[in-house]
């Protein structure tokens, strides 16, 4: 699902962490798993990245953030971010079994394993 621009400020983590653009959700009624994708926020840049006119190199880092919320009331669990350097924004495109497929701003494709919490890029086109 694409995250509407107006909703980006309602995400459950600071904008400096991830500029999330797409979301995959799966729930069994007790646990809800949300996988956010986009590019790294300014917190992953240089010291001046979070100020206007600062360094923007962090935008070339794709990011996937995997969270699990206990719908019965326990605090959510946020796994460590998966950083994919040199790809730019990651956009989730489809589900294939336990994999979430994605494309990147740099034109690459790949998959994120819901089992291992690892991203794999397909070989670069020749």
C-alpha positions as CSV (number, residue, x, y, z in Angstrom):
1,X,0.0,0.0,0.0
2,X,1.3,3.5,-0.8
3,X,1.4,5.8,2.2
4,X,-0.3,9.1,1.3
5,X,1.8,12.2,1.8
6,X,-0.7,13.5,4.3
7,X,-0.2,10.4,6.4
8,X,3.6,10.3,6.5
9,X,3.7,12.3,9.7
10,X,1.4,9.7,11.4
11,X,4.0,6.9,11.2
12,X,5.0,5.3,14.5
13,X,8.6,6.5,14.4
14,X,10.5,9.8,13.8
15,X,10.8,11.1,10.3
16,X,14.5,11.3,10.7
17,X,14.6,7.5,10.8
18,X,12.9,6.6,7.6
19,X,11.1,8.4,4.7
20,X,8.6,5.6,4.3
21,X,6.6,5.5,1.1
22,X,5.0,2.0,1.0
23,X,3.7,-0.4,3.7
24,X,2.9,-4.1,3.8
25,X,0.7,-5.3,6.6
26,X,-0.2,-8.9,7.8
27,X,-2.3,-9.7,10.9
28,X,-3.5,-12.8,12.7
29,X,-5.8,-10.9,15.1
30,X,-3.3,-10.8,17.9
31,X,-0.1,-9.7,16.2
32,X,0.2,-7.2,13.3
33,X,3.3,-7.1,11.2
34,X,4.1,-3.9,9.3
35,X,6.9,-3.6,6.8
36,X,7.7,-0.1,5.8
37,X,9.9,0.8,2.9
38,X,11.4,4.0,1.5
39,X,14.7,5.6,2.0
40,X,16.8,6.4,5.1
41,X,16.0,9.5,7.0
42,X,18.4,12.2,7.8
43,X,19.5,10.5,11.0
44,X,21.6,8.2,8.8
45,X,23.4,11.1,7.1
46,X,26.1,13.4,8.2
47,X,25.8,15.7,11.2
48,X,24.2,18.5,9.2
49,X,21.8,16.2,7.3
50,X,18.7,17.1,9.4
51,X,19.1,20.9,8.9
52,X,17.8,22.8,5.9
53,X,20.4,22.9,3.2
54,X,22.4,20.2,4.9
55,X,24.0,17.1,3.3
56,X,21.5,14.8,1.5
57,X,23.7,11.8,0.7
58,X,21.5,9.7,3.0
59,X,18.7,9.8,0.4
60,X,20.7,7.2,-1.7
61,X,20.2,4.6,1.1
62,X,17.1,2.5,0.7
63,X,15.5,1.3,3.9
64,X,13.1,-1.4,5.1
65,X,11.8,-1.2,8.7
66,X,10.0,-4.3,10.0
67,X,7.7,-3.9,13.0
68,X,5.5,-6.3,15.0
69,X,2.6,-4.8,17.1
70,X,0.9,-6.9,19.8
71,X,-2.8,-6.0,19.3
72,X,-3.5,-7.3,22.9
73,X,-1.6,-4.4,24.4
74,X,2.2,-5.2,24.6
75,X,4.6,-2.5,23.3
76,X,5.5,-2.9,19.6
77,X,8.7,-4.5,18.6
78,X,10.8,-2.7,15.9
79,X,13.5,-4.7,14.3
80,X,16.8,-3.1,13.2
81,X,16.5,-1.2,10.0
82,X,17.6,-3.0,6.8
83,X,19.8,-0.5,4.8
84,X,20.4,-1.1,1.1
85,X,23.1,1.3,0.0
86,X,23.1,3.0,-3.4
87,X,19.5,2.2,-4.3
88,X,17.6,5.2,-3.2
89,X,14.0,4.8,-2.3
90,X,12.6,1.3,-2.0
91,X,9.0,0.7,-3.1
92,X,7.2,-2.5,-2.1
93,X,5.4,-4.0,-5.1
94,X,4.0,-7.5,-4.4
95,X,3.9,-10.4,-2.0
96,X,5.3,-13.9,-3.0
97,X,5.0,-16.4,-0.1
98,X,7.2,-15.2,2.7
99,X,8.9,-12.5,0.5
100,X,7.9,-8.9,-0.1
101,X,9.1,-7.9,-3.6
102,X,10.4,-4.4,-4.2
103,X,11.9,-2.0,-6.8
104,X,14.4,0.8,-6.1
105,X,14.8,4.3,-7.4
106,X,18.0,3.1,-9.0
107,X,16.1,0.7,-11.2
108,X,17.0,-2.5,-9.3
109,X,14.5,-5.1,-8.0
110,X,14.7,-7.4,-5.0
111,X,13.0,-9.1,-2.2
112,X,12.7,-8.9,1.5
113,X,12.3,-12.1,3.5
114,X,9.7,-12.0,6.2
115,X,11.5,-15.1,7.7
116,X,15.1,-13.9,7.8
117,X,14.4,-10.1,7.7
118,X,17.0,-9.7,5.0
119,X,16.8,-7.9,1.7
120,X,18.3,-9.4,-1.5
121,X,18.9,-7.4,-4.7
122,X,18.4,-9.2,-8.0
123,X,21.5,-9.1,-10.2
124,X,22.0,-5.8,-12.0
125,X,20.8,-5.8,-15.6
126,X,23.7,-5.9,-18.1
